[in-house]
Amino acid sequence: MTTENKRSSTRTYDAARTRRIILDAAEAMFAELGYSAARIDGIAKASGYNKSLIYQYFGDKLGLYTEVVKRADQIGDQVTGEAMAHFLQNENIVSDPVLFRQFIESMSGQLFHFLLENPRYLKIMLWESAEDWKTWNQITYRPDDMTELHELAIAAKQNGLLRKDFEPAMFPIMIMHVTTAIIQSFSRYQNLLGSLDTPQSREKTIDQIAKMIIHGIMEPSVL
């Protein structure tokens, strides 16, 4: 490698590392304070880089927030995408009730573990919900984790797996929000539910989440 190529490689590495450090600091700040209260000054101080560099890399606070959301969503896709791909390769998933239940169990478990291992992302979503998703709806990156699950639910309903009065568009929403709500409620109801500190308690909780979704949306005759 020539000296010039070495310098170019170092600059590329440093830029990637700098972006990662800034995004880590921003993610922590947005999770702690929400978008509205977070300040670029605070993110700059936490990251160790000056404001002008943050603006150079991300444009403005909304651009920085967009990249935080984008990075978290892409990590989530890597986790849940494997589970989806495994089941979606089997065309019987929308006609076989056993396979469809297994899919819900797998998706619920993958999402549960992702949110538990990425609490900052969960907090950001809770801040957005509290603020009526007004910032989320402004960002340029549009996470599309709904369409494929919606289409799957439509086909499953047509094949009699889902309740006749169930709206297929609610399927991905239920998986996301039932899982989210239960995780964020554990601290509030720890006297009743215990904690999520052990593998046994986590697996038990995943089982309960999956059962709640399955029995809420599927036809009783196929359960």
N, C-alpha and C positions, 0 to 999 in steps of 0.2 A: 504494500500500500504506500502510495506517495505521501509526502508531507502534507500536500494540499488536501488529499483525500482524508488523511487522518484528522486534519483540522475540521473539515466538513462533517465527518462522522461525530466528532466531539461536540460540535455546535448542535447537530441534530439531537444527540443524546441529552445534552443540557437543556434544550428546549422542551423535550418530552418530560424530563424530570421536573423542570420548573412548572410546567402546566399541571403535572400531577400533584405537586406540593400545593399549588394555589387552589386546585379543585378540592383537595382534601380539607384545606382550611375553610374554603367557602361552604362545603358540605356540612362541616361541623357548625359553622355559624348560622346557616339557614335552618339547620335542624334545631338549634338551641333557641333562636330568636324568631324564626319565621322570615319570610322574604321582606315584609314591610319594615321590620325593626333592624334587620341586618344592615351593616354599613361597610362600604368598601374600605374605609379607614381601618376598621377592626379586622377585616379579612387580610388586608395588607400587613398589618402588625403580626397577626397570627402566622402568616405564611413566611414572613421574613423578606418579602419583596415589596417594592414601592408601588404606589397606586398607578403611576404612569405605565409600568410594565403590565399590570393587570388590564388596564384599558387597551393597551397595545395588543394583548393576546385575545381579549374577549369583548372588546368594544364598550360595554357598559354593564351595569349590574344585572340587567335582564339577560344580556348575552352570557354572562357568567353563570347565572341561575339555569339557563337553558342547557349549558354544557354539563352542569351538575346532574340535572334530571336525565339528560341523554346518556351519560356514563352509567348511572344507576340502572336505567331501563335496559341498557345493553347487557349489563352484568346479569340482570334478572332473566333476560331472554336466553342467555347461555345456560342458565340453571333449568328453567322450565321448558326451554326449547327441546332439550333432549328427551324429556318425558313425553312431550307432545308428538315429536317425530316418531318415537317408538310405536305409539298407538295409532297414529294417523296413517302409518304404512299399511295397516290392516283395514281393509274396506268394510269389514264386518263390525267395526266399532259402533256404527250408527244403527245396527240391527240386532246385535247380540247384547242383551242386558248385563250379562256377567262382565263382558269386556268393557262396556260403558261405565259400569260401577268401578271397575279397576282403574279406568282412566281418571275418574273424579278423585278417587283415593290418591292416585299418584300426583295429580296436579295440586291437590290440596296440600299434600306433604311437601312437595318441592317448594311451593309458594311459602308455606309456613317456615321452613328452614331458611329460605332466602331472607324473609323479613326479620326473622329472629337474629340472623347473623349480620343484618344490615339495618340496625335500629335507627340510624340517621335518616335513611330513606323513608322508613315508616313515620318518623316524626315530621318530615317534610310533607308527606301526604296528609297527615293529621292537621298540620298548620293550614294547608291548602283547603281542606274540608271546612275548617273553622272560618276561613275567609271566603267561602263560597267559590273556591277554585278560580278566583279572579285573575291571579297571576299565571296559573297553569294555562288558562285559556288565551294568554297573550304570547306564550313562547312559540318560537318558530319550529321547534321540533315537536312532532305530533306522534307520540308513542301509539302504535297500532297493534295492541295485544288483544283486541276485541273481535275483529272481523272473522278470523278463522274459527274461534270458539262459537261465535254466533251462528256461522254457517253449519257447524257441526251440530249445534242444538236444533236448528231447523230440520236437518235430515233425521235426527233422532226422534223428533216429534212426529214427523211424517211416517216413521216406522213404528209408532206407538210406544216408544220408550218413555217419552215425557208426558206429563199430565196434559189433558186436552185444554185446560184453562191456563196453562203456563205459557208466558211470553218468552220465546227463545232468546230475545235480546237481553233478558235478565240473567241468563246463564253465566257469562263471564263476570258480570257484576256481582252475582252471589258468591262465586268462588273467591273473588278478591276481597269483598267487603265483610263476608262472614269471617274469613280468616283474619283479616286486619282487626276487626272489632274484638275478636276473642283474645288475640295477642295483647292488644293495648288495655284490655280489661283485667288482665291477671293481677297487676299490681293493686288495682282498686279492690279486687275481691280475693286477695291472697288468703284471708282467713278461711274462706270457703274452698278455694281452688288449689291452695298450696302454691308452689313455684314451678317454673319451667327449667329448673337447674339440672334435672336428671334426664337421661335418655328415656327412662320409663314414663315420666310425666309428659314428655314431649310426644311420644308415640301415642299415649292415651288421648292426648288433646287432639292430635291429628285424626285419630279414629273418630272422635266425637264430631269434629268439624265435617269430615266426609259423610258421616251418617246424617247429620243435619241437612246437608245439601242433597244427598241422595233421596232421603225420605220426603224432602220438600218439593222436589221437582219431578221425580219419576212416578210412573203409573204404579199403584200398589200391586196390580196384577202381575207385574214383571219383577217385583222385588223378591 
